[in-house]
Amino acid sequence: MKRHIIVFLSCLTVFTAGLRGNEATAAFEKNYESLTYRLYNEQKWDSLLVTGEEAIAKGYDYYYMRVRTGVAAFELFKFVKASKHFEKALEFNAEDAFASELLYKSYLYSGRNEEARLFLHQLPEFISSSFTGKTAGPVIFVETGPVFSNHNEQFEKNRQQGDGLYSEAYPNLNAFYFLSGIIIPVKGRISLNASAALPNFNKRRIVDIAGLDSLSGDYKVKQTELYFSPSVVLGHHIKISPVVRWVNVSLDNPLSSDDPEIQQYIGPPGSYTYQDYAIGGEVSFLQKKWMASVGYYSVKLDNTDLNQANFSFFYRPLGNLNLYLQSVMGLRMTDSENDLYFSQMAGGKLAGKLWAEATFVTGNISGTGENNFQVFYNLFDETKSKYALRFIYTINDHLKLNLRGQWFFKQGTELYFSEPDKGEVYTYNYQTISLTGGFSWNF
Amino acid sequence: MLTGIIFFSGIAFSQNQTLLEEAFKNSYTHETNAEYSKAIDVIKKVYDESSYETNLRLGWLNYQAGLFTESIAFYNKAILLMPMSIEARLGFVMPAAALGNWTQVIGRYNEILKIDPNNYTVNYRMGSIYYGKQDYQTAYKHFEKIANLYPFDYDALHMFAWTNYKMGKMREAKVLFGKALLNKPGDSSAKEGYDLIK
């Protein structure tokens, strides 16, 4: 039965196939059809791309020419260019599974996830399921690993000396980090990014009261973080992504004393909680090779209220994910001061299925968020700069592994009273290194 | 004076008609010998952009020569000159299909069905296209029409039978396969379908 259909659908074209190569095709200007067909079969992608585009420019613009030229661009990792040809191919032959699949992949491989999702949504089910049914579902991700800090050592080295009355500090100790989440594609134009994180921070509280006592105790800061960010794409170029990040912070006072006077200094024993949150969002303008976003957020960090405004520019100069750059300029605003910070990320394909990203941040990012608050630096200590390196290894269409190293240069604080009513906050530098790894699974 | 103009116009018309006839005759000869370039050349010598016949002929010859984009252009001109022309549209779909431009093919078929909803060829082809796309509902509409118009036509019965089978209408499919086998006894595809239904 299938043969009958194939014979019928071919009958309109087979007839002409026999003509190729005879005197008739010699009249075909520069033999674009046979030339591009030969180059396609021989997989000479460079020549095919040049010849195909030349043919199209001269009016030989039809489905097969667009597909061959698109495949050439695709094989040369020129995914933006490939997508243009496949888009046109689908104008000539809508609902073509071959061109649809390559267009979808061109969108994905050039980092245009929103366009990929929209395109997929517009396709008939029998086409989309043939190539994306396996990867169009939600994505879950897990990331975990240790965090090392020399905060305590640096505090001991740099703490105020002399006949002070009172000293208090909260050095960070080594810790372990855990994050998991899910990204849910809800509908064509809407997606939902929701995640939960359970980071633990080990800290030490040190209180010295001259003539009375020296106290020190370790405790854990347990955080439960929930992240919720739906995204909606308007038209083809605008994406709006409101976001809420809520953090429940729970900690114990590790110090206690039988002396009521000391107890007054160190506060009541037991545990207490407070909530941090960030609410805001970003608006992005999407283009084939770049995306520009502006974001604004209102943040509550313990007892501090601050606002963050940022502008980011994501650029894929080659039209693919073999090289991408992201620059972020942000403004951190509190009642007392405004701090500018700057971040630069460069990422790309290292080899085969291995990608790497390197990031540099300068400026105080304490209390701010990164990537529409997918990361929230809700720590009190001021961050001076950050260097990060991330490796991503794609096992298959479903599974990606990632390994991330982050090196923070921070500023610790010590509350020090040299005399009664002469308390000052003294600072010193320390470093924190986190090594986290994880995976993401696309259902 | 007027008589003179009419007289000379008549001579000119007669000469043009002779030239056209000669050109078409020569092009048929070249076409028979598979000399498509020559066939095109002789028509181009008498080409008149406003002539439906020369555009249609050049559409066909260019298609035969493998010059599909040129063929499409000539067929498009022919359609503009004769907007109700079904033959020009049926001509157009050949180079368009050869170039893989199936959206254009379907568009032209739909135009034909607006002009002639019962067109056998177009309904059969549209049915086959949608059958190939596994859109059996749409295929059913087209095959049903030609199976009713031509109740003992093998192609219509055979494809309508397979469409019914794919839609799970086994009883109807069995009857249709049976009729197709009456038209073409022993036909392998119809027999395959008939035997699939117990």
Interface residues (C-beta under 8 A of the other chain):
Chain A: M1 R3 H4 I5 F8 L9 L12 T13 F15 T16 L19 R20 N22 E23 A24 T25 A26 A27 F28 E33 G59 Y60 D61 Y62 Y63 Y64 M65 V67 A89 E91 F92 N93 A94 E95 D96 F126
Chain B: A34 E35 Y36 S37 I40 Y63 Q64 A65 G66 L67 F68 T69 V93 M94 A97 A98 L99 G100 N101 W102 T103 Q104 R125 S128 I129 Y131 G132 K133 Q134 H158 M159 W162 S189 E192 G193
